[in-house]
Amino acid sequence: MRFPALVATALLTLSPLTAMAAPLSVSVSIIPQQWLIKQLGQDSVDVQTMVLPGQEPEDFSPSPRQLSSLSHSRLYFSIGVPFEAAWLDRFAERAPDMNIVSMDKNVAHRSIESHDEPSHHDGEAHNDHHAHDDHHHGHEAASGHHHEAGAPDPHIWLDPNNMIIMAHNAADALVNALPDQAGAIRQRESALVDEIKQTDQQITRQLMPYKGRSFMVYHPAWGYFADHYHLNQHPIELNGREPTPRALHDLMTTARKNGIHTIFVQKQFSQATARRLAESLDGNVVSIDPLAEDYPANLHRIADALVAGFEKATDSSS
């Protein structure tokens, strides 16, 4: 009976291949990182995302299951969102063999604006232009549950140029962890950068007629996007607090002055104040999500929503 022996030989032959094919376990903070890592690693990586849909990284706390699963991760890709300040050291203690990679290395951070300071000035982004080299980058200044005016803005991925920097950082780490996959990862890196650049070029052309226009948001997540495309972001909520009556009056004045009739909100935050403000402006509330997974498609959705808001303002003034 030679058949069982052949089967046993085949199983022994396949066993090492099966072990080699096991994906690299990695963890990330937010969903846009998950998208990027999967684009680079595809089936060779298994990604755990800490902040899940509907949650927000300002005051996130991981579940016991997430903390337990960190012990299986070889890499943790940080990005500088607020919860990391409180948790990265604890992640490292729980998973001492896990390497923490600063995906935001060499990204220049802009500052969170105050209510009377739009995100864009004289056609130039107001970055602090400091490169940071470790996983504590920007964390001390941005620690706590909410963003303080003047602190580094953590929403770096909403500038396509920053996403390209992060793609290079992530690819370097994946190549180091998966040297046998280096060629494939580098090819995907090149294709990914080309896709992001093409998306950026398309949106640049789309938004060019609206250069210098202003839009109003509940949470100040869109400063990098605004700076990159020469727009002005005016946030309603700052420092994790609702606006005072005086600040709300000033916001209404700003909105009327700039012809703003659309207030942009995200599902992770309350929309009540935005709706009241929109009603006073005879406007509407539109939901956009900075944490959506498909990065290029989401940038297009954001641009389309902004254009619709700008056109509504133009129609109302004519």
N, C-alpha and C positions, 0 to 999 in steps of 0.2 A: 504494500500500500504506500505508494510514493506521494499521493496527493496531500495527506496531512503534513508530510515533511516539507513539501513545497510551500504550503500555506504558512507553516511556521517560519520558513526562511524569508518569505515575503514580509511577514509581520516584523521580523527582526530588522529587515532592510528598511522598512518604512518608519520604524520607531524613532530613529535619530532625526529623520526629516520632519516628522510630526513635532518633535520637541523644538527644532530650529524654527518651525513655522509659528510657534506661539507668539502672539503680538506683544509688543512692548507696552507695559502698563504705565500710563502717565496721567497726571491730574492737572487741571487748569482752574482758574478762578471763574471765568465767565464764558458764555456761549460763543461769542465771536472768536475767542481763542480756540475753542473746540473745533469750529469750522476750519480755522487756519491749520491746526495740527493734523486734522483728518485729510486736508488737501495735500499736505506734504507727505504724511506717512501712510495714508490709505489703510489697507488691511494689515500693515505691519505694526500699527499702533492701536491700543485700546484706551480711549480717553474717558476719564471721569471728570465731570464738570461740577464745581461746588455750588455756584449760584444758578438755580434751576429756573425755568420759565415762570414768570409771575413774581419772582423774588427780586430784590435789588441789593447791590453790593455795598450800600452805605452802612446798613446795620445787620448784615447777614451773620448768622452763626451756623456752623456745620452741624449736621445730625450725627448721632452716635454711629450710624452705619457708615456715613462718609468718613468719619475719623478712623473707623476700623479699617476701611478699604485703603486708606493711605499707605498702610504697611506693604501693600502690593505694588505701589507705584515706584518706578525707578527715577522718574523726573517729576518735578512740580514746576509748571510755568507760571510765574507771578507776572503781574501787569501793573501793579501800583494802585489797585482799587482800595477803598478805605478799610474793609474788613481785614485785609492782609496785615495791617499794622498790629492788630491784636492777636492774629492767629498764626502767622508764618513761623514764628519761633516754636509755637506749640506743635505745629505740623512737623517741624524738624525733630523735636523731641520724640514724637510718636513714631516717626519713620526715619531713624538715623541713617539708613542706607539710601534714602531718597535724596537726589541732588536737586536743589532749588535753582532754577534758571530764570534770570531776569529777562523776560521777553521785551521789556521796555528799555533795555540798555541802549544808551546813546540817543534816546528820544528827548528832545527839548520840550519842557513843560511850559505851557502858558499858565497864567494865574486866573483864579476865579474872580469874576468881576463883581462890583457892587451894583446896586440897583441903578445908580446914575452913570454907570460906566459900561457902554456897549462893548461887545467882544472884539470889535474890529476898529482900528484907528488908522486913518490916512493910508489905507491900502496895505498896511503891514500888520502881521500877527505880533502880539505882544508876548512873546515867549521869554522865559528867563534865561534860555540858551545855556543852561548848565547841563553837561553830560553827567550821568550817574552810572556807577559801575557795579553796584551790588543790589541785592534783593530788598534792601531797605529803602530804596530810591523813592524819595518824596513821601515816605510813610509817616515820618514824625510830624511834618507840617500838615499832612492831610489826615491825621489820626482822628478818632472820634467817629460818631455816627453820621455826621453830615459835613458838607463842604463849607469851610470858612472863607469869606471874601479875602482875597489876597493869597490864599493857599494854592499849591499846585493843583491844577485841574487834572483829575485822573482819567478823563474820557478820551484818552489819546488815540484809540483805534478809529475814531470818526474822522481823522485826517488820513487819506489814502497813503500819503508819503510815510506817515508813522507806521501804518500797517505793513508797508514794504520793509521798513527797518525791522519790524518784529518778525516778519517772515524769514529774513536772513538770520536773525538770532535763533529762531526756533529750528531752522534747517541745520545750522551749525551744531546745535545740541543733539538733534536726532541723528546726524551723521556720526557724531562721537559715540552715541549709544548703539547705533546700528551700522557699523562700518561696512558690513556685507551689503547693505542697502544704499550705500553712498551715491552711486551713480543714478539710481532711480529717484532718490530724494532730491538730488541736485536738478534733475530734469523737471521734476514737479515744481521745485522752487522757481525755476525760470519761467515755466508756464503760468504759475500763480502770479508772479510779479507782472508778467505781460497782461494778464486778465485784469489785475487791479489798475494798472496804468491805462488800459483801454477804457475801463469804467470811468476813471478819473477824467480822461479826455472828453468822453461823451457828456459827463455832467458839467464840466467846465464850459463846454459850448452851450449847454442848455441853460445854465445860470448866468452866463455872461451878460445878457440884456438887463439883468436885475442887480448888477454890481452896485454895492452901496445901500441896497434896500435892507429894511429891518424886519425882523420877525420876533414874536413873543412866545416864550415857552414857560411852562410851569417850573420845571427843574432845569438847572443850568448845565445840561449835558451836551450842548451842541456848539460850544465855543470853538473847538478845533475845526469842525465842519465850516462854521461861519468864517473863521479866519482864512481858511484855505480857499474858500470861494468868494471872498471879499463881500461878506454880508455882515449884518449886525444882529447879535442875539441879545434879547432883553428878557432876563429871567424874572419870574414872579416870586418863587420861593428861593430864599438864600439862608445859609447857615442852618438849614433844617427847620426853618420857621415860616409860618404864614406871614404875609406882609402886614404891617401895621396899617391903620386907617390912613395915615399920612402917606405911607409908601404906596398903598393901593390907589390913592388919589393921584400920586405922581405917575404911577403906571398907566392909569387911564389917560392922563395928559400926554404921556409919551406915545401911547397907542394912537391917539387921535392925531397928534402931530405927524406921525409917520404913516398914517393911513392904514393902520393894522386892524384887520377885522377877523383874523384867524388866530386862535390861541392853540399852540401845540402842546399836547400832554403825552405822558407815557403811562402804560397800564400799571406800572409799579407804584404809582403815587396817586394821592387823592386828586380828584378833578373838580371838587366843589368850588374852590375859589376861581379856578380858570373859567368855569361855566358862568359864575356871577359876573366876572369881568367881561366875558364874551357877550353876555346879555346886555350889559351896559353900553357896549360898542355896536350893538345890533350885528354881532358877528357869530362865529361858530367855533366849536372845539373839534380838533382833529387829532387823532391818536397816531403817534409815530414811536417806534421802539428802537432805542440805541443798542439793545441787547439781542436783536434778532440774529438768527443763525447764518442765513445765506448772505454773506457780507456784500457782494456786488449788487444783488437784487435789492437788498435793504437800502443801500446808498441811492439806487434809482428811485425807490419808493419815497425816500426822504425828499429828494430833489423834486419829484412830481408833486408832492404835497406842498412844498414851498412855492413852486410856480403857481399852483392853483390858488394859494393864499395871496400871492402878489397880484395875480390877475383879478381876484375878487376885490382887492383894494383899488385897483385901477378902474374897474367897472363902477365901484361905488362913488369914486370921485369924479367920474365923467358925466 
